[in-house]
Amino acid sequence: MKELFNNNWKFTKQPIGTELDVIDSSNINWETIDIPHDWLIYDAKNLYETSEGWYRKKIIIKKQKNKRYSICFDGVYMDSTVFVNNQKVGDWKYGYSSFEFDITNYLTNGANEIKVRVIYQHPNSRWYSGAGIYRNVWWKTTDQVHFVTDGIYFTAKKNNQGWTAEIEAEYKSESGEYNYAFIRHTIINMRGVNVGICEQKVKVSNERRTNLQTIYIEQPVLWELECPFLYKLKSELICGDRVLDTVEQSIGFRSLRFDCNEGFFLNDKHVKLHGACLHHDLGALGAAVNKVALKRQLLLLKEMGVNAIRTTHNMPSRELMELADEMGILIVSEAFDMWERSKTKFDYARFFNEWCEIDVKSWVRRDRNHPSIIMWSIGNEIYDTHVGERGLELTRILRDIVQKNDPKQNAYVTIGSNFLRWENAQKCAEQVPVVGYNYGEFLYEEHHKKYPHWVIYGSETGSTLKSRGIYHFPASEVVVSYEDEQCSSLDNCCTGWGADNIPANIIDDRDAKFSLGQFIWSGFDYIGEPSPYTTKNSYFGLIDTAGFKKDAFYLYQAEWTDYKTNPMIHLLPYWDFNDGQLIDIQVYSNAPKIELFFNDESLGIVEIDHLHGTELVGKWQLPYQKGTLKAVAYDEKGSVIATEEQSSFGDVARLVMKADKMTMIANGQDMIFVEISAEDENGVAVANANNRVEVKVSGAGRLVGLDNGDSTDYDSYKGTSRRLFSGKLLAMIAAKEEAGKITVKVTSEGLDPQEMILDSIQGVRQKGISAIVENTESEAVREIPIRKIELCNLSTNNLNHDNMSTQVQAKLYPSNTTYHDLEWKAVTDNNIITDIVKIKVERDTARLTAVCDGSFRLRCTAKNGRNKTEIISELEFQITGVGKMLFNPYKLVSAGLHNWSNKKIHSGLQGGLCTDHGLNYIGFRDVDFGETGSDEITIPIFHLSNNPTPIKVWRGIPGEEDSELLLASYYQKDYIYNVYIPQTYRLSKRLQGIQTICIETIDKLDIQGFYFTDYDKIYGRMSIKDNSRIYGDAFTITENAIEEIGNNVTIEFDNMNFGAEGVRKLIICGRSRNDINTIHVHFKRTDSYDYQILEVPYSSEYEEYEFDLSNISGMNQISFTFLPGSSFDFKWFQFKK
């Protein structure tokens, strides 16, 4: 007998290394918790806290003769130890495999105490893992003669007349009471009818034995994706007239075929794998498993057209496998993200050699009977397979362990690799039946010819970036990072390693007919890996962490579903921008023809060839004005089959709640998901609403999670207050064990409260449930955030020699917003700050004055009560006839501003470029070095390797007349992920005047740009008035100095590049009004920091003072800081070697 054992556990969090005797002391604070439990999710600002969790449970037991007692864990993350009555029972290291301990000999009659220690040391994973007993716990009671755990092995093979089911059963005896037993297997259909039975007499001993029996089924209903018919296999172990052990599990009849030329076949029907990679966290629930929440995820993915899941990069929960069987979803189950070579300091590599066979055995034996399983993935992006022969050996070892535990191949061994362009990984791939490519579509054709026997598929593809409801214009410019730390949903934000865009990802897979299909990264956003930023959760998903669909969801749905059975159309973006702003409009549909209307006037028809075409998206541009966009989908006869509208809207008038169901079961495990949104006074959804909402749940339900999907929002998942993000917020309502009414009440500053009544009805009460924990009340925050900055151009957006300036006014919505902070800047279309226009701000108005020719976007931003930019508003402008723009090499020239290249080069981080493997030239014409010139260049690079990579610098464009190679060297730094690290080089000659320079690379890396050492600036006198910024309590700016510098004044100078040689002396010209004035000089660099203290004596006139410095080199930000009591006049300063 096996029953849930989740109730009555208590928990305490302690420092690493806490001993058992300390845990038993009376001053330990134990809190009652629910199992499954993830202790890290409760602090969104500290999701990776190194800590140690202790769990304890007290039970009273009357031990029975001839009974065995075991405690079973579906998953504990990670490095756990189980104690019974303070005796150590055993360890389990891996956080994703299931395990159990027979604790019979540790138990006493009467009171007993079970403790579990869980050690979480950061970093141990590349993504958020959670920590604790995050999956179910079970109590198992067996007789002395029993089946071995996961010892029932079911396989079904089709033959000419029907299907033969083979059933192996492992069993053993813990005593000599019985010599013989009977093993009976019964197959029962979904209507409860026995369709097959077999029984055999077997010999019993204390050794593990295996019995094989067969059942013939003439015409079983097959397990299909459209109709996943399940049977129940009931296995009984009988001695005399007693049934000593019973195991029941779901099974299905299906056949798998993997063909190297034709792809994948399920029951001899071709199936293209439209798969998604899925991490294990459940948003606001963290890693704590909940079957209802999991089912919601899978339903959303199926709606998108997904038919397969890759469980990245870990062994899945038992619940996921059960749902996949029930819902008709194929599973690629993955074991490891690393083998012997670690990816993070405290990951599973520490335990791999000792534990991998144990974990693989647990993994395969538990899940091998599921009809949904089609592949066992032994690893993801395993570096061991790339660097040496040991990787080949480990591949064989792991393959053999899998096949030992699934010898009849209910699923096939595979590996997901991003190293397949190299020979070592190809040798490893030769060892497995199915080869998975991570971002390797460009290798398909080559490898299909080179290895015609390989079965190929895309184990990980895509990795495009998007934030729900965020649009960065124009759509034609691919930009990786923005100051709002969001990613555009116009399909114009991608990584350097993934697909250029979603249509390219779809087409690459569609046209590779021999490929089984692909698994896109990723189905859902997940906590962790927030590339390209350092925020909270990822941007890769087609659905955000709250379960809200992003626009990209509909693009895959358009290509992975059939308009004849499920017609759909999707229109983006929402319709609320600045008057006259040029807006990119996109329409996704699975129909063959679409049309766009604005205010009932047609803007054109687009025909889409989904089977063979290269244009899968309808695209239009329209200057914004208020009104309604309408997208219409037509079938091949011209009949309307789907429509969608986007209308202009105003400020929020009311909150709206929508539940995924109105009734749930009072079993402690069921959930209702309530979507909270907003609408204006006309009932139109306000898609950019960001109101702060307070949620209160009372009655027979519990609020257990709040999530809006915003990676930049660190409000607690476990509180009662959060902002809407892009118009939505999710409240997760969990059942209690008592039935009744549930009241959900939402309030927001300035709006009327709204209520919803839900029902919780009594169901079958299950033992071992814990359902007591709910969110805690958040600290009150009264605010009305800025929803929109509306920019009004008061003159023209075309500046020229005769019309050099214009004014733009900003208006905030709603007008009663709490915040009024605005910042203005000019940026290029690819999001790089530009100096072609000067901006002077007076209150809510910016005056623009042209400097030189070019186009720019005026950007107005607001932090909205946070410490970063949150709201962005833009208008486009053009300058002509004023003069050519010249690059200033003495401050960073972003690589994204290049005006020549030998091929299209992807946008990279922070205005940089991401080169690919092969020859890359990045050219910059019209670089003005001035009369003095420079021969020292600094190039900040992010290279995902510590190995040297070649780099060259040319004067002129290589191959053109008079071009000259000035540098042939290497870049080599210890990389920090997604961080540019500069390296300085001396060129063979000094560049002067206006020049063209070109940077050459041959490897895949990100280049931020370049800057040269400014010898005039560094070694010449610098007026203190030429500072980058000044702030503080007291100072007076005069004609040629800053005087009366007093309390807490800081004067900063950016981009002070002292080159590799550096400076050792500082001269300042000043006048101290005190006996002694103390000046703190700070030198701040990307990777280090120095400061020195200068003491300046009293003087009645300006004097020059020279100070020695420790050698200061490289690019610095310099700050002169004056402490309280200062009184100083400052004219200029100068550095010397």
N, C-alpha and C positions, 0 to 999 in steps of 0.2 A: 504494500500500500504506500502511495506517495501523496503527500498533501502539502499545501502551501504553508510556509513557515515564516511569513513576513511580519507577523504582529509582535508587539511588546518588546521591540528592540530599543535600546537606548544608545546614545552616541556622545562621544567627547572628542574634540580636536586638540591635539597636543603637539609639542615640538618633536622633530625627528629624534629618535633614540630614547624615547620614554620607555622605561622598563615596566615590567608587569607589577612589581611591588608598588611603584608609584601610582599606577592605575587603580590599585586596590585601596589607596589611601582615602580618607574621608573627605578631603578637601577638593576632590575632583568633581566638577560640575557635569552631570549627565543630563542630556536632554532627550525627550521622547521624540522619535522620528518615525517616518514612514519608510518602509522598504518596498520598492527600490529607492535608493538614496544616493544623491550626488552632492557632496558637501561643498564643492567649489562653486556651484552655480548661484549660491546665495549672495555672493559679492561680485557684481559685474565689473568692479574696478580692480579686482585682484583674482582673476580666474585661473591663475597658475601658481598659487601660493604653495611653496614647499611646506608640507605638514604631514602629520601622522594621525590617522583616524582610528579610534577604538570603538568597537561595537560590543554590546553585551546583551544577553538575554537569559532570564532565569526561567527554568521549567521544573515542574514536578513530574516525575515519571515512576511508574511501577513496572519494573523490568519483568518481562515474561520469559519463561524458559523456552529455549529453542527459537528465540527471536533475535534478529540482528537489527541494529539501529544505525542509520547513516544520515549525515547532513549533507545536502547537495546545494551547490552554488552555480547558478547559470552564468555569473560573471562578477568578478571583484577586481576593480582597478586600483592599484596593481600591487605586486609584491606583498602578498597577504600571508598571515599565519593564524591558524585556528587553535584555540585552547579550550579544553573542557575541564572544568574544576581546577583551573590553573595548571593543568598538564598540557604540554605542547602535543598536539595531534599531528600537525604537519604544515608544510608551506605550500604555497602555489604562487608562482612568479608572474605568469602572463595575465594580463588584465582582460583578455577577450575569450579565453577558453573556459569550458565548463569543467567542474571537478566535484568530487565528493570524497568524504572520509567516513569510514566505518568507525563509529565512536562507541560501539557496544562496551568495550572493555574499559572505557573511561567514565562511563556513567555509573551512578549509584542509585539505589532505591531512594526515592524521595526527592529532595531539592538538588538541582544541578544548575551550573552556570556555564554558558558558552560565551567565549570572547573571540573577537576577530580583530587582529591588528592589520591595518592597511597603510602602506608607506607610499607617499606621493612625493617624489623629488623632481623638481623642474630644472631643466627641460627633459622630458622623457618621450615627447611625441611632437610631430610637426604641426599638429592641429590640437584643438581642445579635446581632451579625453574624458574630462570629469574625473572624479575620485570617489571611491567608496564601494559599498555593496549596491551597485547600480542596476543589477538584474535580480530576478526572483531567487528566493531561498526555499528549499524544500526539505521536508522531513520524510524519510523513507523507512518503513518497517518491513522486513522480509522474514520468511521462515529460513531455517538452516539450509534447506534446499531451495535454490532460487535461480532465476535467470541472471546472467551477468549483465551489468549495466550496459545499455546500448549493444547488447549481444545478439539481437534479432536483426538479421540481414535479409532483406527482401529484394529479389530481382525478378523481372518479368521479361520474357523473350517471346516474340511472335514467331509462330511456325506456320506451316501450310494450312492447318486446320483451325488454329486458334492461338491461345496464349498459354505458355507454361510459366507458372509462378514457382520460383525456387525460394525456399525459406530455410535459412540456417539459424540455428538457435544455440547460443552458448549458455551453459549452465554449470553449476557446481554445488557441492554440498559442504557445509561447514562442520558436519558431524557424521557419524556412521549409522544414523538411525535408519536410513533407507538404503537399499541396494539397487532398487529399480524404481522407475517412474514412467509416466506417459507424458509425451509432449503433443499437444493438440493445437493446430492452427485453423482458424475459421476466417474466411473472407466474407464480409457483410457489406451489402450495397447501401446507398444513401436512404433507402426506404426501410432499412432494417432487416432485409431478407438475406439469409445465408446463401451464398452462391458457390461456395466451395469449402471443403473441409478435409483435413488430413490428420492422422494420429499415428504415433509410433511409440513402442516401448523402448526405453533407453536405460542403460546402465548408469548408476549414480556413484560417484566417488568424490573425494575432496580435491581431485584434480579438475581443472577446467576442461570440459568436453564440448564438442560441437556435434549437433544433429542436423542432417539435411533431409528435407522433405519437399515434395512438389504437389502442386494443385493445378489441374488443367481447367482453364476457363475458355469456353468455346467462343463467345462473342462478348467480351467485356466492353463496357462503355469507356472509351479512351479519354485520357486526360488531355484536353486541348486548351489552347489559350482562350478561345471563345466560350468553351464550356468545360471548365476544369473539374471533371467528375472524379470524386474521391470515394474510395472504399475504406472500410475499417478492417485492419488486420488484428484479430484477437488471438494472442498466444497464451496458452495455459500450461502450467507444469503441475501434474496431478500425481499424487502418491496415495494409493488406496482409494478411498472415497473423498479425499480432501484435495481441493485446488490450493496448492501452496503458493503459487505466484501467477499473476496475470499481468500481461503487458498489452496495451492497446495503442495503436498508432494509425494515422492516415496513410494510405498508399494510393498509387495511381498506376494505370497501365499506359505506358507511352514508350516510343522508341526514339532514339537519337541517331542522327547520321551527320557527320562532318565531312564535307567533300572539298578537296583542295581547289576545285574548279567551279563548283556550283554553289557552295555555301552550306548553310545549315538547314537540316530537315527535321521536323518534328512529326512523327507518325507518317513519314514519307511525304509530307507536305513542306514545300520550301517556306522558310520563315526568315526574313531579314531582321536581324537583331537591331531594334531601335531601343538602345539601352541608355541607362543613366547610371553614373556613379553616385553612391549615396553614403555619406558619413553617418555615424550612429547617434549624434546628438539630436534632441527634439526641441531645439530652440529654448524657450523659457523653462522647459523641464530639465534642461541639461542632458546628461547621459542617462538619467533615470528612465528606464524603459516603461512604456505604457502602450499596450496593444491597440487601444482606440486611437491614440495619437499617431502610431505607426500606420494604421489603416488609412487615416486621413491623408498621410503623405503618399501612400501607394495609390489611392483613388485619384489624387490630383495628377500623379505621373501617368496613370493609365488614361486619364482624360486627354493628356497631351499627346498620347500615342505611344508611350513607352510600353514595351513588352518584356523588358529584361532589366535586371538590376545587378550591378557589380558592387559588392559590399566592401567598400574601400575604407581603409586598407586593413581590414580586420575581420575575424570570425564574427558572423552575425548573431543576433539574439535568436533564441528559440521562437519567439513570437513572430519575427520577420519571416522565418521559414514557414511557419504555419500559415501566415497570411498569403505568402506567395503561392502555396499549394491551393488555398481556397479561392484566390482571385485570378489564377492563371497568369502568373508572372515567372519568367525564367530567371534563374539565379546563377551568377558567377560568384562563388564564395571565395573570399580571399583570406589568406592566413596572416601574412607578415608584410611589414613595410621595411624591414631590415633583417639581415642575417647576422653574420659575425661582425661585419663592419657597421659601426653605429652611425646614425644620422643625428642623434642628439646625445648629450652626455649620459643621461640616465635611462636610455631606452632599453628595449628587450635584448639588444645585442649582448648585454651583460650576462644574460642567462641562456642565450640561444643554444650553445653547444650541449649544455646539460639537459635542457628542457624541450628542445624542438620536437623530438620524437614523441614525447609524452603529449605535447600540445596538439600535434598533428593527428595523433591517434584519437584524442578526445574530440577534435573537430570533425574528422571524417566519420567516425563511428556514430556520432550523434545525429548527423544530418544526411547520411548516405541513402536513407529510404525515402526521402522527400522527392516526389515526382518533379518538383520545380528545379531541382539542382541539375545543371548541365556541365559545369566546369568547376574544378578545384584550382584556384590560383595560388601557387606556392610563394608568390612574392611580387612586390611592386617596386619597380625602379631600383633594383638591387645592385648596389655598386660592386659587390663581390663578383658578379658575373662579368664585369667590365675590366677588372684590373689584374686577373691572374687565373691560374689553373684551379685554385681552390674553389672558385665560383662554379666551375664546371663540376667538380666533385660534389659540392653541396647541392647543385641542381639534381644530380642523379640520386643523391641520398634522399632528398625530400620527395622527389617523384616516386621513388621506391617505397617510401613509408606510406604515401597516399595509396598507391596501388596495392600494397599489402593489406590495407584496411578497406579498400574498395576494389577487390581483384576482378570483379565482373563488370567494372566500369559503368556503374550507374551515372557517373560523370567523368569527364576527361580532364587530365592534368594540363594546366596552362601556366603561363607567367606573363606579367605585364611589364614591358621593358621600354625604356627610353634610350637604350644603348645599342640598338640593333644595327646602327650604321657601322659598328665596329666588330671586328672578327671574334673577339672573345665571347661577346653576347650572342653572336650567331651560333657559335659552337654550343652554347648552353641551350639555345632555342632548338637545336637539333635533338635534344634529349626529351622534349615534351611533345605530345600529340597535337597541341593547338598553340599557336604563337600569337601573343598579344602585343600590339604596337602602341606605345604611348607617344602621341604626337609624331607619328612616323608615316603618315599617309604618303609622303613624297617617296617613300621606299617601296611601296606596294608593288608597282609594276616591275621594278628592278629585281626585287626578291622573288616575285612570282615566277620570273624567268630563271633566276639563279637556283631557286629551291622549289621546283614545281610540285614537290610532294608536300610542301608546308600548307597547313590550314591556317589562314591569316584572318585577323580581325583587329579592329581598333579598340584596344582595351581602355584607352583614355584619349579623348579628343576634345576639341573645342577650347575651353579655357578663355572664352570671351568674357568681358567684364561688364556689369550693368547694375545700377541701383534702381529699384522700382520707382517709376514716376519722375525720374531726374533726366533732363534733356539738356545737353551741352551742344550748342550750335556752332558752326554748321555741321551737318551730318557728313559732309565730304572730307572733313579733317579728322583723322584718327589721333586722339589725344589720350594718353594713358592716365595722367594725374591732374587733378584740379584742386584749387584751394579749398573747396567745400568738402574734400575727401570723399566725394561720390564719383560714380562712374556712369557715363551717359547711356541711356537706354535707346539711343538711335543706332545701335550696332556700330558705333565708331569709337569703341574703347576695347583694346585687346592686349594680350600679353606678348612678350617677345618669343615665347615658345609655342603658342597655340595657333588656332586658326586666325586668318586675317579678318574674317567676319563669319557670321552664321551661315549665309548661303554657301560660302566656299566650303564650310564644314559639311553641310548637307550634301552638296554636289560631289565632293571627293568620295564620300561613302556610297552615295547612290550609284555612281558610275564604276565603282570597283565591284564588278559582278561576282568575282571569285571570293570576295571578302564576306565573312559571316555577318558583318554589320559593325556597329560602333557603340561605345559607351561614352556619352558626352560628360564632360566635367563642367558643372555637376548638376544633378537634379535639383537639389535644394542648396541654398546658402547654408553654411555651417559655421560654428564658432571657431575662430582661429584662422590662420593663413589669409590675412586681409590684404593680400597683394592688390594694388601697388602701394598701399598705405601701411600704417602701423595702428590701425583702428581695432575693432573688436571681432568682427566676423567677416567671412569671405564675401566676394562680389561675383563669384562664378555661377551661382545657381540660376535656374530658370524660374525658381520660386524662392521667395525669401524665407528667413528663419521663422517668420510668423505664419507661413503657409499662404501668403498672398502672391498671386501670379505676377510675374514681370512681363513686359511686352514680348520678350524673346520666347516665352512660353508658347505664344500663339504662332510664332514663325515656325517652330518645330511642329506644332499641331497642324499647321497648314500643309506640311510635307509628309506627315506621318499618319494622317487620317484621310478618309475617303469622303468627298463632298456628297456622294450619292447616298450615304447612310448617316453622315454627320456633318452637314454643311456648316461652315463657320467663316466669319470675317472679323478682323480686328483693325481698329483705326487708332493711330497715334500721331502726335502727342495729344494731351488735353488741350483745351483751347482758351488760354488766358495769358496773354503776353503783352508787350508794349506795342502801341499803335505804330504801324509801319515796319516793325521788326520782321525780317525775312525768316519764315518758319519752314523747316523741312517736315513734310507730311509723308507718312508711310502707311501702307495698307497690306495686311497679310490675309490670305485666304486660300483655302484648298480648292476653290472653284477655278474653272478655266478662264473666267473673264471677270474683271472688276471695274467699277466706275466710281469716281469721286465727284461729289457735288458740294458747292458752297452757297448757302442761302438759295438752294434749289437750282443753281446754275451749274451745269456740268463743267468740270475741269479736265475731262478726258477719260478715255477707256484704256485699260492695260490688259493684254492677254498673257496668260502665264502657261508655259509648257512645263508642267511639274515632272514629267518623265524624262525629258531630254534637255530642257532649257537651262540657260545660265542666269536669267533674270527672274528671280522668284519673288520679288517685292515690287509693289506699285509705289512709285515715288513722285511727289509733286513738291513745288515750292510756292509759297503764297505770303505776301506781306500781311501781317496780322491786322485784322479789324474784327469787331464783335460780330457774332453770328453763329451759324451752325454748319459744321462739316458733316456730311453723310457719305458713308461708303456702302456700295451695293455690290453683291456677288450674284453672278448669273451662271446658270448651267449652259450646256452646249446648245440648248434650244432657245436661249435668251430669256428664260424664266428667272425671276428673282428668287433666290434661295436663302439669302441671308443679308442683313443690314446692320449697321452700327453707326451711332452718331456721337459727335463731340460738340458740345455747345459752350458758349461763353458763360461764365458764372460770376457771382459776386461774393461778398463776405459770408462767413458761416452764420446761418440763422438758427440752426438746430442740429443736435446730434441724432444719429440714427443707429439703431442696433439691429443686427440680423444674425440669427442663430442657425447653425447647420442642422439642428433638430430641436424640437420643443420639449421632448421627453427623453429621459434617460433612466437607466436601471440603478436602483439604490444598492449597488454592490461594492462600493468603495473604489471601483476601478473605471467605471464608465465616465465619459467626458462629453461636454457640450462646448463647442467653439463659437464664441460670439464675436462677430466683426462689428467694430464701432467705427462709424464714418460720419461725414458731415454733409449737409446740403444747404443751399442758399434759400432765400425767401421764395424762389420760384420752384423749389424742389429739385434743382439741378445739383448733382454731386460736386462738391468742392474738392477737386483732385489734389490741390496743393495745400489743403488745410493742415495746420500743425498745432491746433489748440491743445493745451494741457488738459487731460481728462482724469478725473478721480473716479475710480470704480469701487463699488461696494456690493458685496454678495452676502445675502442673509438667507436663513432657512435651511433647506435640506441639500445645500450645495456649498462648495468651497472654491474660492478663487485661488488657483495654484500657479498662475503664470500670466504675465503681461508682456507682450512683445509687439513691436511695430516694424521689425525688420531692418531698422536703421543701424548700420555698423558703427556710426559715430555717436550713438546715444548710449551713455553708460548708466542711465537710471536703472534701478534694480528690476530684474525679472520677477522678483518676489515681493514687490511693493504693491501699492494701490494707485499710484499716480504715474502717468507717462504722457508724453505728447503723441498726437497723431503724427505719422510720417507719411508724406504723400497721400494724405487724406484717410489713413486707416490705422487702427489699433486692434489687436486681438486680445480678448480676455478668455482664458482657459478655465472652465468651470468643471470641477471634479465632483463626483458623487460622494456622499457619505454612505453609511450603512443603514440609515433611516430614511424612509420615504417621506414625501411632503412637497410643498411648494418652495420654489426658489425665486427670490427677488434679486434682480440685477439692476442697480441704480447707477447712472452715470451723470456727473456734473462737470461743468467747465465755467470758468470765470466769464460772466456776462451773458450766459445762456441759461435757458430754463432746464431744470433736471429732466431726465428721461428714465422710464422704468420699463422693465420687461419681466414677465412672469413665466417661469419654466416649471416643468413637473419632473419629479423623481418618483418612480413607481417601484413597488417592492418586487424583487425577483428572488431567485434562489440564492440564499445566503451561503457563502462559501467560507469555510474555516480558514484561518491563517491570514486574513486580510488586515492591513493597517490603513486607516483613512482618517487621520486626525489633523495633519499639518495643512496650513493654508497661509497665504501671503500675509505679511504684517503691514500695518498701516504706515504709509510713507509720511515723511515730514512735509508739512503743508508748504506748497509753493503757489503763490498767487501771481499769475502772469497772463498777459495776452501777447503771444509772440507775433512778430511781423510775419504776415503770410506772403506778401508780395511787395516789391519795390517797382512802382510804375515810373518809367522814364519818359518824359515829354520833351521832345526836341523843339525849342522855341524859334529855330530858324531853319538851317539847312544841314543835310548830312553830306554835302559835297563842298569841301573847302578848296580854295585855289588862291592864286596870287592876289586876286581882286577881292576875295572874300575869305579872309584868313581866320575868322573866328565864328563861334556859335555858342549858344547856351543850352544846357539841358537841366531840367528840373526833376527832382525825385519826389514822388508822392508815396506815402506808406499806407498799406492796407493791413488790417483795419485801422481806421484813423485813431482809435483809442489804444493803440498798441503800447505796451510797457516800455519798449525799447526804441531808441532813435539813433543808434550808432550807425554811421555810414562811412564807407571808404570808397575812393574813386581811383581808377587806374585805366590806362589804355593797354590793350593786349592785341596780339595778332590772332588770326583765325585759329592758329594752333596753340593758343593759350600761353604765349610768351610776352612778357611786359615789353612794351616798345616806347621809344623816346621820340617818335615822329610828331607828337603833339604835346603841348604843355597844358596842364590842367590846374586851374585855380578855383578853389572851392569857397563859396560863401553860403553858409547854412545849408539849405537843401538844393542849391544850384551850383553846377559846375560850368565854368567858362573854358572853352577849348580854343587853343591858338595853334595853328599849323606850324610845324617846324621843317618838315621835308616830305617828299612824296611817299605815298603808300596807302594801304587800307588798314584800318584798325577797328576794334570794337571798344566802345566806351563801356566800362564795367563798373557797376555800383554794387557794393556788397554790404551785408550786415552780419554781425556775429550773433545777434538775437539772444543775448543773455548767456552765451557760451564763450569758450576761450578760442574759438576758431570761426572761420567764415561759414555761415550756414545758408544765407540767401544770396543768390546771384541774379542780377538783371543786366541786360546788355542791349546796346543799339549799334548798328554798323555805320561807319563813316569812310569817306574816301578823300584823299588829298592829292591834287594834281597841280603841276606848274609852279611848285614852290622850290624844288631842288632835290637832287639825288640824296638818298640816305647812305651814309658811310658807317661802317662798323668801327666801333671803338675797341681795340684789342686789349685795352688796359683794364677792362672789367669783363666779366664773364660774357662771352658771346655764345648763346645757346646753340647747340647743334641743330635744333629744329628750325633755326633761321637760315640754314644753308641755302644758297641760291644756285647750286650745281651739284649733281651727283651722277654716277654712272648707271644707276638703277633706282627703282623705288626702294626707299629705306623706311622701315617702320618707325613710328613715334616711340619714344622711350619715356623714362621717368623724368618728371620735372623739366619738360621742355627739351629733353635730350632725344637721341636717336638710338634705335636698337638695330645693329648690323647683324647680318647672318653669315653663315659659313661661305667662304668664297671672297672674291676681290670686292672691296667696298671703297669707293672714293667719296669723300664729303668735302665739297668745295665752297669757298667763301670769297666772292669777288668784292672789290671796293672796301678793303680793310685799310684804315688810315693810321699808319704808324707814326706820323709826324716827323719832324726833322731829326730828333734824337734817335728814335727807333728802339728796337729791342731784339735780343737774340735768345731770350729765355722764355719758353712756353710751358704752361702748366695745363694738363689735360685730366679732368676728373672722369674716372671710368668705374663702372660696375662690371666686373668680370666674374662669372660664377665658377671660378677656379683659382687656385693659388699658383698654378703653373704660368710661366711667362708666355705672353702672346705678342707677336710682332706688331710694331707700329711704325709708320713712316710719316714724315711731314715734307710736303713739297711747296716750293714757291711756284705759283702758276698751276695750271691743270696738266697732269701727266699726259704726255703725248702731244701737247701743244708746243708751239715754237717758244723757245726761251724758258721752258719749265726747268726747274732745278731741284734735285733731291737735297734737302737740308738736314734730314735726320733719318737714320735707319737704326732703330733700337727695339727695346722690348718694354712692355708694361708688366709689372709683377708686384702685386700687393696681396696681403692676406685679406680675402674678401669678407665683407659684412653684407648680409643679404639685403638687397634693394638700397644699398648706400653707395654713393659715389665716393671714391677715394682718389685724391689727386696725386699725380706724379709729375715732377718738373724735369725738363730736358733743356740742354744747351744746344742751339742750332749751330750749323757750320758757318753761318754769316748773320750779321745784323740786318733786319728788315727795316727800311725807312720809306717814308712817303706812302702812296696808295698802292697796295699790292693785292694779289690773289694768293691765298694759301689753300692747301688741300691736305686732308688727313686720310691716310690709307690704313685699312685693317683687313685681316683675312679670317678672323674668328668671330663668333657670335658674342657680342658684348654691348653694353650700353655706354654711350659717350654723352656726357652732359654738355660738352662744348670745349672752349679753350679760353685762356687769357694769358697775356704776356706781362712780364715784369716791366713796370713803368719807371724807368730810371729817373725821369724828370720828377715824378711824384714822390718817389721813395727818398731820393737824396736831396731834393730841393726844399726850399722853405715852404711850409704849408700854413696858410692863414687859418687861424682857429675858427674863423667865420665860414670856412668851406666844409664844415662838418656835415655828416650825413643826418644827424639829428642831435637835439639838445633838449633836456628836460630836467626839471628840478624846481626848487622853491624860489630861488632868487638869483637873477642875473640881468644885466643890461647890455644890449647889443649897441655898440657905437660904430663910428665910421670905419675903423680898422682894427677893432678888438672886441672882446667880450669882457665886460668889467663888472665889478661888484659881485663876483661869483660867490654864492653863499651856500646855505644848507642843502645837502643831498642833490647837488647838481651833477649830471653826467653828460659828457660831450663825446659822441661816438663818430668814428670814421670807419666806413666799410671798405672792403676790397683793398686792403693794404698788403700788397704782395712784395715781400722782401726777397723772394727767390730762394734758390738753394744756398747762396753764399751768406745771406742774412745781414743783420746790422748789429752793432755792439755799443753805439753811443746815441744819446738823445740830447739835443739842445732845445731849451725852451726860452722864449722871450716873454717875461712877465713882470709883474710888480705885486709884491706881497704887502697887504695892508696890516697884517699881523706880525708879531715877532717871528713866528714860523708858520708857514702854511704847508700842510701835508696834502700831497696829491697822490692818489692811487692810480697807477697806469695798468690797465688790464689788456692782455694779448690773448684773444680767443680764436682758436683754430677748430677745424672739424673734429679732430681727434685728440686735442690737448689744450691746455690752458696755462698761462703764466701771468703773474702780475708783479709789479715792483712799486716801492714806495719812494717818492721823491720829497725831500724837505727843502723848501725855498725860504730863505731868510727875508726879513723886512727890507724894503727899499722904497725910497721916495719917488724914483723914476723907473722906467722900464729897463731891466737888465737881462743879459743873456747868462744862462746857467747850463753847464754841461754835466751830464750824468752817464755813468757806465751802466751798460745793460748786459745781462746774460744773452748769449747769441739768440736772436729772434729771426726765424726764417719762415718761408712759405707764406701762404695767404692767411691774413689775420683780420679780425675786427678789433680796432683799438678803442678803448674807452678811458677818458680822463675823468676820475670821480673825486668830488670834493665833499668832505665830511662836514657834519654840523660844526659851526664855529668858523668856517672858512670865510676869508674875504680876500679875493684875488682878482687881478686884472691879467688877461691872457691875450697875447697878440699873435704869436706864431710858434711853430716848432719845426725841427729838422732832425732827420736821422743820418747817421754816418756809419761807415763800415768799421 
